[in-house]
Amino acid sequence: MSKPRREYQLLGEWIHTGSQAAGTVWRPTAASGNAELDTNEVAEVLFMEIDPPVSATGTPENLRVNLVLDDKPYYYDLMEGTKTKLVCARRQLMHMRQTRFFGQPVFAVRDGSLGMVQATCPKYRKRVSIEALAGSGGITGNYAVRLYGYRYRAEDLPAVANVPIGGFLNLEDPATGRVAPISKTALVPTYDNWNQLPGGLDQAVPKIFSFTRFAVNAQATTPNLIYEFRFETGGVATREEDLYFPYDTEKKVLVIRGLGVQAPANLKNIWVDVGGDERPKNRWPARSDYNPLHFGDASSLFFSFDPDTSGATASFTTYFTIPALEDRILVYNEKAVVRAVDNGTSVAAGGIAVALDGVIVELT
């Protein structure tokens, strides 16, 4: 009898060459990218890498990428592919090999109830693909997307992943004591129920997914007044950027594990307002001279100038992923929104980039 096995590997690679008009979506053909599984195999995506598009003159071009699992679009993690906001560059280029994982693989689960919010890697049984949206200005440079993760044979799953994922869990916010009770039917991973596990698109409620969202201020800030990254009030340009979560009426839970901001001149603070409570209470500093929540292109943090070229900027880039918060923030049965404020001088539209990640639970 052969030993049970799992295999970490490149699950798919897609390379786009040539131009792509603004507002259009590139959908690779089903057979491209070497992303088809064999019969009776399953897989889960651990992380994504993007080589971002850059124009011939060196200008970063706007790109956004989401997964397609077994021919179904997966919109919970909308990943930025724009060079300046990239948190999933090639691992060699990530500072200290920081990696934005979608979750833990199923074989790493040791506690089934905790596994509900840990084993959130996107899961599929036939094939994986991507959708790549060209943003404003369009794309002229080449770009590439790669997915890495684990591939399993159906007959190996009982030995590789034998802990039932599910049960009962109280999600708690350590700063406020708020608690969200989560109950989900426990499933031992099999080929038949693979897409019903957390991260799978065929889940019964509660549905649990990794969650990533990026936003840019669509309007200039008003000096000394709070700015909200909310679509309905014009704070962001699209619903895909909305950082307002009306979970006092929507039956959802959001666990915010990471928050990032790119701080231009004149930005002062950023925070999350949850039910009227500012998190953190003293707000995060987000200044151009000091920003502990920086994400994306980080070369400016290390190289303000290159003495060998008399002041020229450094010729290579390193990246930061979305900074993890020391304490998670829980949104449940209340409203939450990401807010910022300037230092008394307005920040122009498009000057502030924000990134948020965590886990989302759909209760209905």
Sequence and secondary structure as in RCSB ss.txt:
>XXXX:A:sequence
MSKPRREYQLLGEWIHTGSQAAGTVWRPTAASGNAELDTNEVAEVLFMEIDPPVSATGTPENLRVNLVLDDKPYY
YDLMEGTKTKLVCARRQLMHMRQTRFFGQPVFAVRDGSLGMVQATCPKYRKRVSIEALAGSGGITGNYAVRLYGY
RYRAEDLPAVANVPIGGFLNLEDPATGRVAPISKTALVPTYDNWNQLPGGLDQAVPKIFSFTRFAVNAQATTPNL
IYEFRFETGGVATREEDLYFPYDTEKKVLVIRGLGVQAPANLKNIWVDVGGDERPKNRWPARSDYNPLHFGDASS
LFFSFDPDTSGATASFTTYFTIPALEDRILVYNEKAVVRAVDNGTSVAAGGIAVALDGVIVELT
>XXXX:A:secstr
     EEEEEEEEEEE S B TT EE   TTGGG B  TTEEEEEEEEEEE  B TTS B  EEEEEEETTEEEE
EEEEE SGGG SS  GGGBGGG    S   GGG  SHHHHHHH    EESSBEEEEEEE TT B S EEEEEEEE
EEEGGGHHHHS S EEEEEEEE TTT  EEEEEEEEE   TTTGGGSTT TT  SSEEEEEEEEEE SS   TTS
 EE  TTTTSSSSGGG  EEETTTS EEEEEEEEEEE  TTEEEEEEEETTEEEEEEEEE  SS  TT  EE HH
HH S BGGGTTB  SS  EE   EEEEEEEEESSEEEEEEEESSS   TT  EEEEEEEEEE  
